[in-house]
Amino acid sequence: MTIFRFRQKASQLIRSWQQFKSKSFLSLQSLVLIKGILLSLLSLVVFLSLTDEVIELETRDWDLNIMLAIQKTHTPVLDVVMKSVSALAGLIVLTGICIGLGFKFWIRRQRTELLGLSIAAGGGTLLNFGMKAFFNRDRPQMWALVNDHLNTSSYPSGHVTIGLVIYGFCGYLLARYFPGWRLWIYLGTVLLMLAIGWSRMYVGLHWPTDVLAGYATGFGWLNASILSFEIRKQREEMRRQ
């Protein structure tokens, strides 16, 4: 009789624990969903507010004054550094990163990671090109340290938008697989993106508002990409269980 009651209590404890884990999972999933949506909406609000001011030419003097201040910081050594930093978000480098990681994910059969990277990079690129074609803003004509032979418009910055999406998604994956280094990975990613944004103004190919719009756009799409990746990853883990 005592053994029977013990087994009954043990079964109740196991069922309670399973229900608790299920509720915790749902809560975690809900938190991830809410966080991703709110951050994406915040990015959209910032972008729309900034775009309204740019269209109304309210940022023209601000853009010009910042560019003139940046020009005063030019030195031969810094010219080389900023050209190199700007190239880190160029087409060749970003394409090479995506192809290399994509091949690695394919070899290891990490289909969720491969799809996540494809959505992030491909969607971010299409989004940026679409907005550039829509706004069709002229690039600064003050100086140009880099001859990119660019035929696209200036708003928003493609280097910043696409670079933030790709480097941000890579940083997110690294932090996910190496949680002990999460703080340093996030810090390095943020510093890299700030340097890329500054370099695009330094070389004379973007207005400050182009860069800010690129941050807002890239951050919004990055959060949407991470959100979709997390949902697919959680479904994959549930199927395995």
N, C-alpha and C positions, 0 to 999 in steps of 0.2 A: 504493500500500500504506500509506504513511504517512497519507494523507488518510483512508483507510478506518479505520485505528486511531484517528485523532483523532475521527472521527464516533462510533465505538463508545464511546470514553471519554466523549464529550459526552453521549451517550444515557444512559450509566450514571449520570453526575452528575445529569442531569435527573430520572431515576427516583428516585434517592436523595433528592433535594430534595423531590420530591412526597410520598414516603413520610414524610419528616421533618415536613413541614407537616401531613400527615394525623394523625400521631401527636401532634403538638403541639396540634392542634385538639381531639383526643379528650381529651388531658390537661387542656386548659383547660376543656372541657365538664364533665369529671369533677370538677375543682376547684370550679367554680361550683355543681354539683349537691351536692357534699358540704358546701360552705360554707352553702348555703341550708338544707339539711336540719338541720345542726347548730345553726344560729342559731334556727330554728323550734322545735327540740326544747328548746333552752335556755330560750326564752321560755315554752314550755309548762310546764317544770319550775318556773320562777319563779312563774308564775301559780298552779299547783296548790299549791305550798308556801304562798304568800300566802293563797290561798283557805281552806286548812285552818286557818290561824291566825285568819282573820276569822270563820269558822264557830264556832270554839272560843272566840270572844270574847277571844282573847289580845292583840288589838291595840286593844281599846277604850280603855284609858288612854292609849296612845300616840297614837291618833287625836285624842282629846280635848285632850291637852296641846299638840299641834302646832296645832290649830285655835285654842286660846286664845292661843298665841304669835303666830299670824298676825293675830289680831284687834287686838293691840297695835300693829301696824304700820299700821293704817288712818289715812289722811289724806284730805282732800277731793280733792287732786290725784291721789293714787294710786288713789282710788276710780274716777275717770274713766278713768285709764289701764288699770286691770285690767278694767273693764267692756268697754272697746274690744278688749283682747286676747282676752277670753273670746268676744266676738262673732266673732272671726276663725275660730273653729271651730264656729260656729253653722250651722244648717241652710241659711239663705239664702246665706251666703257660700260654703260648700262646694258647694252645688248649683250656684251660678253658675259656680264654677271648673270643675266637671266638665262642665257644658253647654258652656261656652266652649271648653275644650280638646277636648271630644268633637267639636264642630262643626269646629274647626280640623283635627283628624286626619281627619275625614270628607272635608273639602274637598280635602286633600292626598293622599287615598287611603292614609293610613298606618293600615292595618287592624290591624296588630299592636299599634301604640300604642293605638288605640281600644279594642281588645279587652282589652288589659292594664289600662287605666284602668277599664274597666267591671267587670272581675273584682275589681280592688283595692277600688274604691269600693262596688260592690254587695255583694260578699262580706263586706267589713268591716262594712257597715251591718247586714246580716242576722245576722252573727255576734254583734255587740254587742247587738242587740235580743233575740236568743235567750237570751243569757246574763243580760241584765237580767230577763227574764221568769222565768228559772229561779231566780235567787238572790233577787230581790224584796227588796232591802235598802232600808230607809228612808233618806231623805236627812237631813242634819243639820238640826236645828231651832233652831240657835243664832242665826243672822241670815241675811238674804238681801238682797244689794244689787241683785240682778237678779230680776225677776219673769218667769220663763220659762214659767209655767203648765205645768210638767212633770208628766206623769202616769206617767212611767217610773221604775223603781227606780234606786238610786244606784250599784250595783256591776255592772260596772265603768263608769268615766266614759265616756259616749258621745262627748263633745267630744274627749277625749284619744285614745280608740281610733280613731275615724273620722278625726279631724284628722291623727293621726300617719300613718295609711295613705295618705290623699290627698296631704298635703303631702310626706310621705316619698317617695311614688311620683313626684310631680312633680319633687322635688329630684333623685331618681335619674335621671330622663330628662334634666334640664338638665345634670347632671354628665356624663352619657354623651355628650351632643352638644357640650358645652363643657368638655373635659377640663382645659384650662388654668385654669379657674375652679373645679375640682372641690372643692378644700379649702374655699374660701369658701362654696360652695353647701351643702356638708355642714354646715359650722359654722353658717351661718344657719338651716338647717332644724332643727338640734338646739336652738339657742337659742330659736327660735320655739316648738317643742314644750315646752320647759321652761317658757317664759313662759305658755303656754296651761294647762299643768297647775297651775302656781302660781295663775293667775287663777281657776280653778274652785274652789280652796280659799278664795281671798281673798274671792270674792263669796258664799261660804257655801253652795254647792250640792253640794259633794262632800267626803267624808272623804279624808285622805291615802292610805289604802289603796285607795280607789276610783280615785284617780289612778295609783297604782303598778300596779294591775291593768289599767288602761287602757293604760299603756305596754307592759306585758308582752303583752297581747292584740294591740294594734296592731302591735307590732314583729314578733310571730310571723306575723301575716297579711301584713304588708308583705313580709317575706322570702319567704313562699310565693308571693306575687304576682310579685315580681321574678324568682324562680326560674322560674316558668312563662313569664314574658315572655322571659327569656333563652333558654330552650329553643326557643320559637317563633321568636325572632329568628335564632338560629343555623340553624335549619332553613330559614328564608326565605333566608338568605345562601347556604346550600349549594345550594338550588334555582337561585338566580341564577347561581352558578358553573357 
